[in-house]
Amino acid sequence: MIAFGGYSLWLASKNKKKVQAFLDQNPNAAKVYIKNKIGALGSGSLGVYSVDGEARNMVMMFSEGTKTGFYLTPGAHTITVGYQKTRASLVYQSVNTTYEPTELEIEVEAYKTYQLSFNEKEEHFDFEEKN
């Protein structure tokens, strides 16, 4: 258990250094927040699987308290994302629904902030600029 905690801290430190090096080279990077759903009757988790063909472990992920996201250089990008939701059930087990990975073509501008989310009613991904 202690070894796992130490490994987690080492991994977080390594990622922070990798992200800082990316930001040093790309100070005009756009910031994309990932909106997940947490509620009394269920939850939803949006996953970023790749950016421009680079696997998730190469994506410049960040976390700020309970918020997570990733950085992108200005311009057009192709991101592969998926979504999984869990609905609580009082009678039986929870119900899980997984939406297949989807490729999105997005464009970001320097220094801007965006939000990536999933609309459960319409079953599609939304990407919009945050103010």
FIDO-408324 format. One record per atom (N, C-alpha, C, O): chain; x, y, z; atom name. Coordinates in steps of 0.05 Angstrom, whole numbers, plus 32768, in hexadecimal, padded with zeros to 4 digits. Layout:
N
+-------+------+------+------+------+
: kette :    x :    y :    z : atom :
+-------+------+------+------+------+
:     A :    X :    Y :    Z :   CA :
...
+-------+------+------+------+------+
//
This chain:
131
+-------+------+------+------+------+
: kette :    x :    y :    z : atom :
+-------+------+------+------+------+
:     A : 8011 : 7FE8 : 8000 :    N :
:     A : 8000 : 8000 : 8000 :   CA :
:     A : 8011 : 8019 : 8000 :    C :
:     A : 800C : 802C : 7FF1 :    O :
:     A : 8026 : 8019 : 8010 :    N :
:     A : 8039 : 8030 : 8011 :   CA :
:     A : 8047 : 8033 : 7FF7 :    C :
:     A : 804C : 8049 : 7FED :    O :
:     A : 804F : 801C : 7FEB :    N :
:     A : 805D : 801D : 7FD1 :   CA :
:     A : 804B : 8029 : 7FBC :    C :
:     A : 8054 : 8039 : 7FAB :    O :
:     A : 8031 : 8022 : 7FBC :    N :
:     A : 801F : 802D : 7FA9 :   CA :
:     A : 801C : 804C : 7FAC :    C :
:     A : 801C : 805A : 7F98 :    O :
:     A : 801A : 8055 : 7FC5 :    N :
:     A : 8019 : 8071 : 7FCB :   CA :
:     A : 8032 : 8080 : 7FC1 :    C :
:     A : 8030 : 8096 : 7FB5 :    O :
:     A : 8049 : 8074 : 7FC6 :    N :
:     A : 8062 : 8080 : 7FBC :   CA :
:     A : 8063 : 8081 : 7F9E :    C :
:     A : 806C : 8094 : 7F92 :    O :
:     A : 805A : 806B : 7F91 :    N :
:     A : 805A : 806A : 7F74 :   CA :
:     A : 8047 : 807F : 7F69 :    C :
:     A : 804E : 808D : 7F55 :    O :
:     A : 8030 : 8083 : 7F75 :    N :
:     A : 801C : 8097 : 7F6C :   CA :
:     A : 8028 : 80B3 : 7F6E :    C :
:     A : 8025 : 80C3 : 7F5C :    O :
:     A : 8036 : 80B9 : 7F84 :    N :
:     A : 8042 : 80D3 : 7F87 :   CA :
:     A : 8058 : 80D7 : 7F72 :    C :
:     A : 805A : 80ED : 7F66 :    O :
:     A : 8068 : 80C2 : 7F6D :    N :
:     A : 807D : 80C4 : 7F59 :   CA :
:     A : 8072 : 80C9 : 7F3D :    C :
:     A : 807C : 80DA : 7F2E :    O :
:     A : 805D : 80BA : 7F37 :    N :
:     A : 804F : 80BD : 7F1D :   CA :
:     A : 8043 : 80D9 : 7F19 :    C :
:     A : 8046 : 80E5 : 7F04 :    O :
:     A : 8037 : 80E4 : 7F2E :    N :
:     A : 802B : 80FE : 7F2D :   CA :
:     A : 8041 : 8113 : 7F29 :    C :
:     A : 803D : 8126 : 7F1A :    O :
:     A : 8057 : 8110 : 7F37 :    N :
:     A : 806D : 8123 : 7F34 :   CA :
:     A : 8079 : 8122 : 7F18 :    C :
:     A : 807F : 8136 : 7F0C :    O :
:     A : 807C : 810A : 7F0D :    N :
:     A : 8086 : 8106 : 7EF2 :   CA :
:     A : 8074 : 8113 : 7EDE :    C :
:     A : 807D : 8121 : 7ECB :    O :
:     A : 8059 : 8110 : 7EE1 :    N :
:     A : 8046 : 811C : 7ECE :   CA :
:     A : 8047 : 813A : 7ED0 :    C :
:     A : 8046 : 8148 : 7EBC :    O :
:     A : 8049 : 8145 : 7EE9 :    N :
:     A : 804A : 8162 : 7EED :   CA :
:     A : 8062 : 816E : 7EDE :    C :
:     A : 8060 : 8183 : 7ED2 :    O :
:     A : 8079 : 8160 : 7EE0 :    N :
:     A : 8091 : 816A : 7ED2 :   CA :
:     A : 808E : 8168 : 7EB3 :    C :
:     A : 8096 : 817A : 7EA5 :    O :
:     A : 8081 : 8153 : 7EAA :    N :
:     A : 807C : 8150 : 7E8D :   CA :
:     A : 806A : 8166 : 7E83 :    C :
:     A : 806F : 8172 : 7E6E :    O :
:     A : 8055 : 816C : 7E92 :    N :
:     A : 8042 : 8181 : 7E8B :   CA :
:     A : 8050 : 819C : 7E8C :    C :
:     A : 804C : 81AD : 7E7A :    O :
:     A : 8060 : 81A1 : 7EA0 :    N :
:     A : 806E : 81BB : 7EA2 :   CA :
:     A : 8081 : 81BF : 7E8B :    C :
:     A : 8083 : 81D5 : 7E80 :    O :
:     A : 808F : 81AA : 7E83 :    N :
:     A : 80A1 : 81AC : 7E6C :   CA :
:     A : 8091 : 81B2 : 7E52 :    C :
:     A : 809A : 81C2 : 7E42 :    O :
:     A : 807A : 81A6 : 7E50 :    N :
:     A : 8068 : 81AC : 7E39 :   CA :
:     A : 8060 : 81C9 : 7E39 :    C :
:     A : 8060 : 81D6 : 7E24 :    O :
:     A : 8058 : 81D3 : 7E50 :    N :
:     A : 804F : 81EF : 7E52 :   CA :
:     A : 8066 : 8203 : 7E4E :    C :
:     A : 8062 : 8219 : 7E43 :    O :
:     A : 807E : 81FB : 7E56 :    N :
:     A : 8095 : 820C : 7E51 :   CA :
:     A : 809A : 820F : 7E33 :    C :
:     A : 80A1 : 8225 : 7E29 :    O :
:     A : 8096 : 81F9 : 7E24 :    N :
:     A : 8099 : 81FA : 7E07 :   CA :
:     A : 8081 : 8205 : 7DF8 :    C :
:     A : 8083 : 820F : 7DE2 :    O :
:     A : 806A : 8204 : 7E05 :    N :
:     A : 8051 : 820D : 7DF9 :   CA :
:     A : 8041 : 821F : 7E0C :    C :
:     A : 802C : 8218 : 7E15 :    O :
:     A : 804C : 8237 : 7E11 :    N :
:     A : 803F : 8249 : 7E25 :   CA :
:     A : 8023 : 8252 : 7E1C :    C :
:     A : 8014 : 825C : 7E2D :    O :
:     A : 801D : 8250 : 7E03 :    N :
:     A : 8003 : 8258 : 7DF9 :   CA :
:     A : 7FEE : 8242 : 7DF7 :    C :
:     A : 7FDA : 8244 : 7DE9 :    O :
:     A : 7FF4 : 822C : 7E05 :    N :
:     A : 7FE2 : 8214 : 7E04 :   CA :
:     A : 7FC6 : 821A : 7E0D :    C :
:     A : 7FC2 : 822B : 7E1F :    O :
:     A : 7FB3 : 820D : 7E01 :    N :
:     A : 7F97 : 820F : 7E0A :   CA :
:     A : 7F92 : 81FA : 7E20 :    C :
:     A : 7F9F : 81E5 : 7E21 :    O :
:     A : 7F7F : 8200 : 7E31 :    N :
:     A : 7F79 : 81EE : 7E48 :   CA :
:     A : 7F5D : 81E3 : 7E44 :    C :
:     A : 7F4A : 81F2 : 7E3F :    O :
:     A : 7F5A : 81C8 : 7E45 :    N :
:     A : 7F40 : 81BB : 7E41 :   CA :
:     A : 7F39 : 81AC : 7E5B :    C :
:     A : 7F47 : 819A : 7E63 :    O :
:     A : 7F23 : 81B5 : 7E67 :    N :
:     A : 7F19 : 81A7 : 7E7F :   CA :
:     A : 7F06 : 8190 : 7E77 :    C :
:     A : 7EF7 : 8193 : 7E64 :    O :
:     A : 7F08 : 817A : 7E86 :    N :
:     A : 7EF6 : 8164 : 7E81 :   CA :
:     A : 7EE0 : 8165 : 7E96 :    C :
:     A : 7EE5 : 8165 : 7EAE :    O :
:     A : 7EC7 : 8165 : 7E8D :    N :
:     A : 7EB0 : 8166 : 7E9F :   CA :
:     A : 7EA5 : 814A : 7EA4 :    C :
:     A : 7E9B : 813E : 7E91 :    O :
:     A : 7EA8 : 8141 : 7EBC :    N :
:     A : 7E9C : 8128 : 7EC4 :   CA :
:     A : 7E83 : 812D : 7ED5 :    C :
:     A : 7E80 : 8143 : 7EDF :    O :
:     A : 7E72 : 8119 : 7ED7 :    N :
:     A : 7E59 : 811C : 7EE6 :   CA :
:     A : 7E5A : 810C : 7F00 :    C :
:     A : 7E61 : 80F5 : 7F00 :    O :
:     A : 7E53 : 8119 : 7F16 :    N :
:     A : 7E51 : 810B : 7F2F :   CA :
:     A : 7E36 : 8113 : 7F3B :    C :
:     A : 7E31 : 812B : 7F3F :    O :
:     A : 7E26 : 8100 : 7F42 :    N :
:     A : 7E0C : 8106 : 7F4E :   CA :
:     A : 7E02 : 80EF : 7F5F :    C :
:     A : 7E0E : 80DA : 7F60 :    O :
:     A : 7DED : 80F5 : 7F6E :    N :
:     A : 7DE2 : 80E1 : 7F80 :   CA :
:     A : 7DD7 : 80C8 : 7F72 :    C :
:     A : 7DD8 : 80B2 : 7F7D :    O :
:     A : 7DCD : 80CC : 7F59 :    N :
:     A : 7DC1 : 80B6 : 7F4B :   CA :
:     A : 7DD3 : 80A9 : 7F36 :    C :
:     A : 7DCC : 8096 : 7F28 :    O :
:     A : 7DEC : 80B3 : 7F34 :    N :
:     A : 7DFE : 80A7 : 7F21 :   CA :
:     A : 7E16 : 80B9 : 7F1B :    C :
:     A : 7E18 : 80CF : 7F26 :    O :
:     A : 7E27 : 80AF : 7F0B :    N :
:     A : 7E3F : 80BF : 7F03 :   CA :
:     A : 7E46 : 80B9 : 7EE6 :    C :
:     A : 7E3C : 80A6 : 7EDA :    O :
:     A : 7E57 : 80CA : 7EDC :    N :
:     A : 7E60 : 80C7 : 7EC0 :   CA :
:     A : 7E7D : 80CF : 7EBE :    C :
:     A : 7E86 : 80E2 : 7ECB :    O :
:     A : 7E8C : 80C0 : 7EAF :    N :
:     A : 7EA9 : 80C5 : 7EAD :   CA :
:     A : 7EB0 : 80C7 : 7E8F :    C :
:     A : 7EAB : 80B4 : 7E80 :    O :
:     A : 7EBD : 80DD : 7E88 :    N :
:     A : 7EC6 : 80E2 : 7E6D :   CA :
:     A : 7EE3 : 80DB : 7E6B :    C :
:     A : 7EF3 : 80E5 : 7E7B :    O :
:     A : 7EEB : 80CA : 7E58 :    N :
:     A : 7F07 : 80C2 : 7E56 :   CA :
:     A : 7F13 : 80CD : 7E3C :    C :
:     A : 7F06 : 80CB : 7E27 :    O :
:     A : 7F2B : 80D7 : 7E3D :    N :
:     A : 7F3A : 80DF : 7E25 :   CA :
:     A : 7F4E : 80C9 : 7E1F :    C :
:     A : 7F60 : 80C3 : 7E2F :    O :
:     A : 7F4B : 80BB : 7E08 :    N :
:     A : 7F5B : 80A4 : 7E01 :   CA :
:     A : 7F74 : 80AC : 7DF1 :    C :
:     A : 7F89 : 80A0 : 7DF3 :    O :
:     A : 7F71 : 80C1 : 7DE0 :    N :
:     A : 7F88 : 80CA : 7DD1 :   CA :
:     A : 7F83 : 80E6 : 7DC6 :    C :
:     A : 7F6C : 80EF : 7DC4 :    O :
:     A : 7F99 : 80F3 : 7DC0 :    N :
:     A : 7F99 : 810E : 7DB3 :   CA :
:     A : 7FAB : 810D : 7D9C :    C :
:     A : 7FC3 : 8107 : 7D9F :    O :
:     A : 7FA1 : 8112 : 7D84 :    N :
:     A : 7FB1 : 8111 : 7D6B :   CA :
:     A : 7FC0 : 80F7 : 7D68 :    C :
:     A : 7FD7 : 80F6 : 7D5F :    O :
:     A : 7FB3 : 80E1 : 7D70 :    N :
:     A : 7FBF : 80C6 : 7D6E :   CA :
:     A : 7FD2 : 80BF : 7D84 :    C :
:     A : 7FDC : 80A8 : 7D85 :    O :
:     A : 7FD9 : 80D1 : 7D96 :    N :
:     A : 7FEB : 80CB : 7DAC :   CA :
:     A : 7FDA : 80BF : 7DC3 :    C :
:     A : 7FC5 : 80C9 : 7DCA :    O :
:     A : 7FE4 : 80A9 : 7DCE :    N :
:     A : 7FD6 : 809B : 7DE3 :   CA :
:     A : 7FD3 : 80AD : 7DFC :    C :
:     A : 7FE1 : 80C1 : 7DFF :    O :
:     A : 7FC0 : 80A6 : 7E0D :    N :
:     A : 7FB9 : 80B6 : 7E25 :   CA :
:     A : 7FD2 : 80BC : 7E36 :    C :
:     A : 7FD3 : 80D2 : 7E40 :    O :
:     A : 7FE5 : 80AA : 7E38 :    N :
:     A : 7FFC : 80B0 : 7E49 :   CA :
:     A : 800E : 80C6 : 7E3E :    C :
:     A : 8020 : 80CF : 7E4B :    O :
:     A : 8009 : 80CD : 7E25 :    N :
:     A : 8018 : 80E3 : 7E18 :   CA :
:     A : 8009 : 80FE : 7E19 :    C :
:     A : 8014 : 8113 : 7E12 :    O :
:     A : 7FEF : 80FD : 7E21 :    N :
:     A : 7FDF : 8115 : 7E22 :   CA :
:     A : 7FE7 : 8125 : 7E3B :    C :
:     A : 7FEC : 811A : 7E50 :    O :
:     A : 7FE9 : 813F : 7E38 :    N :
:     A : 7FF1 : 8151 : 7E4E :   CA :
:     A : 7FDA : 8156 : 7E61 :    C :
:     A : 7FCD : 816B : 7E60 :    O :
:     A : 7FD5 : 8143 : 7E73 :    N :
:     A : 7FBE : 8144 : 7E85 :   CA :
:     A : 7FC6 : 8155 : 7E9E :    C :
:     A : 7FDD : 8157 : 7EA5 :    O :
:     A : 7FB2 : 8162 : 7EAA :    N :
:     A : 7FB6 : 8171 : 7EC2 :   CA :
:     A : 7F9E : 816C : 7ED5 :    C :
:     A : 7F89 : 8163 : 7ECD :    O :
:     A : 7FA3 : 8172 : 7EEE :    N :
:     A : 7F8D : 8172 : 7F02 :   CA :
:     A : 7F90 : 818A : 7F14 :    C :
:     A : 7FA5 : 8192 : 7F1C :    O :
:     A : 7F79 : 8196 : 7F1A :    N :
:     A : 7F77 : 81AD : 7F2B :   CA :
:     A : 7F61 : 81A7 : 7F40 :    C :
:     A : 7F4A : 81AB : 7F3A :    O :
:     A : 7F69 : 819D : 7F57 :    N :
:     A : 7F55 : 8195 : 7F6B :   CA :
:     A : 7F45 : 817E : 7F60 :    C :
:     A : 7F50 : 8169 : 7F5B :    O :
:     A : 7F2B : 8182 : 7F5D :    N :
:     A : 7F1A : 816C : 7F52 :   CA :
:     A : 7F16 : 816E : 7F34 :    C :
:     A : 7F09 : 815C : 7F28 :    O :
:     A : 7F22 : 8182 : 7F27 :    N :
:     A : 7F1F : 8185 : 7F0A :   CA :
:     A : 7F37 : 8179 : 7EFC :    C :
:     A : 7F4E : 817B : 7F05 :    O :
:     A : 7F31 : 816D : 7EE5 :    N :
:     A : 7F47 : 8163 : 7ED4 :   CA :
:     A : 7F44 : 816D : 7EB8 :    C :
:     A : 7F2F : 8178 : 7EB0 :    O :
:     A : 7F59 : 816A : 7EA8 :    N :
:     A : 7F58 : 8173 : 7E8D :   CA :
:     A : 7F73 : 816E : 7E7F :    C :
:     A : 7F83 : 815E : 7E89 :    O :
:     A : 7F77 : 817B : 7E68 :    N :
:     A : 7F8F : 8177 : 7E59 :   CA :
:     A : 7F95 : 8191 : 7E4A :    C :
:     A : 7F84 : 81A1 : 7E45 :    O :
:     A : 7FAE : 8194 : 7E42 :    N :
:     A : 7FB7 : 81AB : 7E32 :   CA :
:     A : 7FBA : 81A3 : 7E15 :    C :
:     A : 7FC0 : 818C : 7E0E :    O :
:     A : 7FB5 : 81B7 : 7E03 :    N :
:     A : 7FB9 : 81B3 : 7DE6 :   CA :
:     A : 7FC7 : 81CB : 7DDB :    C :
:     A : 7FC4 : 81E2 : 7DE4 :    O :
:     A : 7FD7 : 81C6 : 7DC7 :    N :
:     A : 7FE3 : 81DC : 7DB8 :   CA :
:     A : 7FCD : 81E9 : 7DA6 :    C :
:     A : 7FBA : 81DB : 7D9F :    O :
:     A : 7FCF : 8203 : 7DA0 :    N :
:     A : 7FBB : 820F : 7D8F :   CA :
:     A : 7FB9 : 8201 : 7D74 :    C :
:     A : 7FCD : 81F8 : 7D69 :    O :
:     A : 7FA1 : 81FF : 7D69 :    N :
:     A : 7F9D : 81F3 : 7D4F :   CA :
:     A : 7F88 : 81DD : 7D50 :    C :
:     A : 7F79 : 81DA : 7D63 :    O :
:     A : 7F87 : 81CE : 7D3A :    N :
:     A : 7F74 : 81B8 : 7D37 :   CA :
:     A : 7F7F : 819E : 7D43 :    C :
:     A : 7F97 : 8198 : 7D41 :    O :
:     A : 7F6E : 818F : 7D50 :    N :
:     A : 7F75 : 8176 : 7D5D :   CA :
:     A : 7F5F : 8161 : 7D5A :    C :
:     A : 7F48 : 8168 : 7D56 :    O :
:     A : 7F67 : 8148 : 7D5A :    N :
:     A : 7F55 : 8131 : 7D5A :   CA :
:     A : 7F58 : 8124 : 7D75 :    C :
:     A : 7F6D : 811A : 7D7C :    O :
:     A : 7F42 : 8123 : 7D85 :    N :
:     A : 7F43 : 8115 : 7D9F :   CA :
:     A : 7F30 : 80FE : 7D9E :    C :
:     A : 7F1B : 80FF : 7D92 :    O :
:     A : 7F38 : 80E8 : 7DAB :    N :
:     A : 7F27 : 80D1 : 7DAE :   CA :
:     A : 7F1E : 80CF : 7DCB :    C :
:     A : 7F2E : 80CE : 7DDE :    O :
:     A : 7F04 : 80D0 : 7DCF :    N :
:     A : 7EF8 : 80D1 : 7DE9 :   CA :
:     A : 7EE2 : 80BB : 7DEC :    C :
:     A : 7ED7 : 80B2 : 7DD8 :    O :
:     A : 7EDC : 80B4 : 7E05 :    N :
:     A : 7EC7 : 80A1 : 7E0B :   CA :
:     A : 7EB9 : 80AA : 7E24 :    C :
:     A : 7EC3 : 80BB : 7E33 :    O :
:     A : 7EA2 : 809E : 7E2A :    N :
:     A : 7E93 : 80A5 : 7E41 :   CA :
:     A : 7E86 : 808C : 7E4D :    C :
:     A : 7E7D : 807B : 7E3F :    O :
:     A : 7E86 : 808C : 7E68 :    N :
:     A : 7E79 : 8076 : 7E76 :   CA :
:     A : 7E68 : 8082 : 7E8D :    C :
:     A : 7E71 : 8093 : 7E9C :    O :
:     A : 7E4F : 8079 : 7E8E :    N :
:     A : 7E3E : 8083 : 7EA4 :   CA :
:     A : 7E34 : 806C : 7EB4 :    C :
:     A : 7E30 : 8055 : 7EAA :    O :
:     A : 7E2F : 8071 : 7ECE :    N :
:     A : 7E25 : 805E : 7EE1 :   CA :
:     A : 7E0C : 8069 : 7EEE :    C :
:     A : 7E0D : 807F : 7EF9 :    O :
:     A : 7DF6 : 805A : 7EEC :    N :
:     A : 7DDD : 8063 : 7EF9 :   CA :
:     A : 7DD8 : 8050 : 7F11 :    C :
:     A : 7DD7 : 8038 : 7F0E :    O :
:     A : 7DD4 : 805C : 7F28 :    N :
:     A : 7DCF : 804D : 7F40 :   CA :
:     A : 7DB3 : 8040 : 7F3E :    C :
:     A : 7DA1 : 804B : 7F32 :    O :
:     A : 7DB0 : 8029 : 7F4B :    N :
:     A : 7D96 : 801C : 7F4B :   CA :
:     A : 7D90 : 8013 : 7F67 :    C :
:     A : 7DA1 : 8008 : 7F75 :    O :
:     A : 7D78 : 8018 : 7F70 :    N :
:     A : 7D70 : 8010 : 7F8B :   CA :
:     A : 7D68 : 7FF3 : 7F8C :    C :
:     A : 7D69 : 7FE6 : 7FA1 :    O :
:     A : 7D5F : 7FE8 : 7F76 :    N :
:     A : 7D54 : 7FCD : 7F75 :   CA :
:     A : 7D6A : 7FB8 : 7F6F :    C :
:     A : 7D6A : 7FA3 : 7F7C :    O :
:     A : 7D7C : 7FBE : 7F5D :    N :
:     A : 7D8F : 7FAA : 7F54 :   CA :
:     A : 7DAB : 7FB7 : 7F53 :    C :
:     A : 7DB1 : 7FC9 : 7F64 :    O :
:     A : 7DBB : 7FAF : 7F41 :    N :
:     A : 7DD6 : 7FBA : 7F3E :   CA :
:     A : 7DD5 : 7FD5 : 7F2F :    C :
:     A : 7DC2 : 7FDC : 7F23 :    O :
:     A : 7DEC : 7FE3 : 7F31 :    N :
:     A : 7DEF : 7FFB : 7F21 :   CA :
:     A : 7DEF : 7FF4 : 7F04 :    C :
:     A : 7DF6 : 7FDE : 7EFC :    O :
:     A : 7DE6 : 8007 : 7EF4 :    N :
:     A : 7DE5 : 8003 : 7ED7 :   CA :
:     A : 7DFB : 8013 : 7ECA :    C :
:     A : 7DFC : 802C : 7ECD :    O :
:     A : 7E0E : 8006 : 7EBC :    N :
:     A : 7E24 : 8014 : 7EAE :   CA :
:     A : 7E1E : 8015 : 7E90 :    C :
:     A : 7E15 : 8002 : 7E84 :    O :
:     A : 7E23 : 802D : 7E85 :    N :
:     A : 7E21 : 8030 : 7E68 :   CA :
:     A : 7E3B : 803C : 7E5E :    C :
:     A : 7E45 : 8050 : 7E68 :    O :
:     A : 7E47 : 802F : 7E4A :    N :
:     A : 7E60 : 8038 : 7E3E :   CA :
:     A : 7E5B : 8041 : 7E21 :    C :
:     A : 7E4F : 8033 : 7E11 :    O :
:     A : 7E64 : 8059 : 7E1B :    N :
:     A : 7E62 : 8064 : 7E00 :   CA :
:     A : 7E7D : 805F : 7DF2 :    C :
:     A : 7E92 : 8066 : 7DFD :    O :
:     A : 7E7C : 8055 : 7DDA :    N :
:     A : 7E94 : 804E : 7DCB :   CA :
:     A : 7EA6 : 8067 : 7DC7 :    C :
:     A : 7E9C : 807D : 7DC5 :    O :
:     A : 7EC0 : 8062 : 7DC6 :    N :
:     A : 7ED2 : 8078 : 7DC0 :   CA :
:     A : 7ECA : 8087 : 7DA6 :    C :
:     A : 7EC3 : 807A : 7D92 :    O :
:     A : 7ECC : 80A1 : 7DA7 :    N :
:     A : 7EC4 : 80B2 : 7D90 :   CA :
:     A : 7EDB : 80C5 : 7D8A :    C :
:     A : 7EE7 : 80D0 : 7D9C :    O :
:     A : 7EE0 : 80CA : 7D70 :    N :
:     A : 7EF4 : 80DE : 7D68 :   CA :
:     A : 7EE6 : 80F8 : 7D65 :    C :
:     A : 7ED2 : 80FA : 7D57 :    O :
:     A : 7EF1 : 810D : 7D71 :    N :
:     A : 7EE7 : 8128 : 7D6E :   CA :
:     A : 7EFC : 8139 : 7D60 :    C :
:     A : 7F14 : 8138 : 7D67 :    O :
:     A : 7EF4 : 8149 : 7D4D :    N :
:     A : 7F06 : 815D : 7D41 :   CA :
:     A : 7F01 : 8177 : 7D4F :    C :
:     A : 7EEA : 8182 : 7D4E :    O :
:     A : 7F15 : 8182 : 7D5C :    N :
:     A : 7F12 : 819B : 7D6B :   CA :
:     A : 7F27 : 81AF : 7D62 :    C :
:     A : 7F3C : 81A8 : 7D58 :    O :
:     A : 7F22 : 81C8 : 7D68 :    N :
:     A : 7F36 : 81DD : 7D63 :   CA :
:     A : 7F37 : 81EF : 7D7C :    C :
:     A : 7F23 : 81F7 : 7D87 :    O :
:     A : 7F50 : 81F5 : 7D84 :    N :
:     A : 7F54 : 8205 : 7D9C :   CA :
:     A : 7F65 : 821D : 7D95 :    C :
:     A : 7F76 : 821C : 7D83 :    O :
:     A : 7F61 : 8233 : 7DA4 :    N :
:     A : 7F71 : 824B : 7DA0 :   CA :
:     A : 7F83 : 824F : 7DB8 :    C :
:     A : 7F7E : 8245 : 7DCE :    O :
:     A : 7F99 : 825D : 7DB3 :    N :
:     A : 7FAD : 8262 : 7DC7 :   CA :
:     A : 7FA1 : 826F : 7DE0 :    C :
:     A : 7F90 : 8281 : 7DDE :    O :
:     A : 7FAA : 8266 : 7DF7 :    N :
:     A : 7FA3 : 8271 : 7E11 :   CA :
:     A : 7F86 : 826E : 7E19 :    C :
:     A : 7F7E : 8278 : 7E2F :    O :
:     A : 7F76 : 8261 : 7E09 :    N :
:     A : 7F59 : 825F : 7E10 :   CA :
:     A : 7F54 : 8246 : 7E20 :    C :
:     A : 7F64 : 8233 : 7E21 :    O :
:     A : 7F3D : 8246 : 7E2D :    N :
:     A : 7F34 : 8230 : 7E3E :   CA :
:     A : 7F1B : 8224 : 7E33 :    C :
:     A : 7F08 : 8232 : 7E2B :    O :
:     A : 7F19 : 8209 : 7E33 :    N :
:     A : 7F03 : 81FB : 7E27 :   CA :
:     A : 7EF8 : 81E6 : 7E3B :    C :
:     A : 7F06 : 81DF : 7E4F :    O :
:     A : 7EE1 : 81DB : 7E35 :    N :
:     A : 7ED5 : 81C6 : 7E45 :   CA :
:     A : 7ECC : 81AF : 7E32 :    C :
:     A : 7EBE : 81B5 : 7E1E :    O :
:     A : 7ED2 : 8197 : 7E39 :    N :
:     A : 7ECA : 817F : 7E2B :   CA :
:     A : 7EB6 : 8170 : 7E3D :    C :
:     A : 7EBD : 816A : 7E54 :    O :
:     A : 7E9E : 816A : 7E33 :    N :
:     A : 7E8A : 815D : 7E43 :   CA :
:     A : 7E7A : 814A : 7E32 :    C :
:     A : 7E7D : 8149 : 7E1A :    O :
:     A : 7E69 : 813A : 7E3F :    N :
:     A : 7E57 : 8128 : 7E31 :   CA :
:     A : 7E3A : 812E : 7E39 :    C :
:     A : 7E34 : 8130 : 7E50 :    O :
:     A : 7E2A : 8132 : 7E25 :    N :
:     A : 7E0D : 8137 : 7E28 :   CA :
:     A : 7DFF : 811C : 7E29 :    C :
:     A : 7DFB : 810F : 7E14 :    O :
:     A : 7DF6 : 8114 : 7E41 :    N :
:     A : 7DE9 : 80F9 : 7E43 :   CA :
:     A : 7DCE : 80F8 : 7E36 :    C :
:     A : 7DC7 : 80E3 : 7E2B :    O :
:     A : 7DBF : 810E : 7E35 :    N :
:     A : 7DA4 : 810D : 7E29 :   CA :
:     A : 7DA7 : 8109 : 7E0B :    C :
:     A : 7D99 : 80F8 : 7DFF :    O :
:     A : 7DB9 : 8118 : 7DFE :    N :
:     A : 7DBC : 8116 : 7DE1 :   CA :
:     A : 7DD2 : 8103 : 7DD9 :    C :
:     A : 7DD6 : 80FE : 7DC1 :    O :
:     A : 7DE0 : 80F8 : 7DEC :    N :
:     A : 7DF5 : 80E4 : 7DE8 :   CA :
:     A : 7E0B : 80ED : 7DD4 :    C :
:     A : 7E10 : 80E0 : 7DC0 :    O :
:     A : 7E16 : 8105 : 7DD9 :    N :
:     A : 7E2C : 810E : 7DC9 :   CA :
:     A : 7E3F : 811F : 7DDA :    C :
:     A : 7E38 : 8128 : 7DF0 :    O :
:     A : 7E57 : 8123 : 7DD0 :    N :
:     A : 7E6C : 8132 : 7DDD :   CA :
:     A : 7E69 : 8150 : 7DD6 :    C :
:     A : 7E62 : 8157 : 7DBF :    O :
:     A : 7E6E : 8161 : 7DE9 :    N :
:     A : 7E6E : 817E : 7DE5 :   CA :
:     A : 7E89 : 8189 : 7DEB :    C :
:     A : 7E97 : 8181 : 7DFE :    O :
:     A : 7E92 : 819C : 7DDA :    N :
:     A : 7EAC : 81A9 : 7DDE :   CA :
:     A : 7EA6 : 81C7 : 7DDA :    C :
:     A : 7E9E : 81D0 : 7DC5 :    O :
:     A : 7EAB : 81D6 : 7DEF :    N :
:     A : 7EA5 : 81F3 : 7DEE :   CA :
:     A : 7EB9 : 8204 : 7DFD :    C :
:     A : 7EC6 : 81FA : 7E0F :    O :
:     A : 7EBB : 821D : 7DF5 :    N :
:     A : 7ECE : 822F : 7E02 :   CA :
:     A : 7EC1 : 8238 : 7E1D :    C :
:     A : 7EA9 : 823C : 7E1E :    O :
:     A : 7ED2 : 8239 : 7E32 :    N :
:     A : 7EC9 : 8243 : 7E4C :   CA :
:     A : 7ED1 : 8260 : 7E4F :    C :
:     A : 7EE6 : 8268 : 7E45 :    O :
:     A : 7EC0 : 826F : 7E5C :    N :
:     A : 7EC7 : 828B : 7E61 :   CA :
:     A : 7ED2 : 828F : 7E7D :    C :
:     A : 7ED9 : 82A5 : 7E85 :    O :
+-------+------+------+------+------+
//
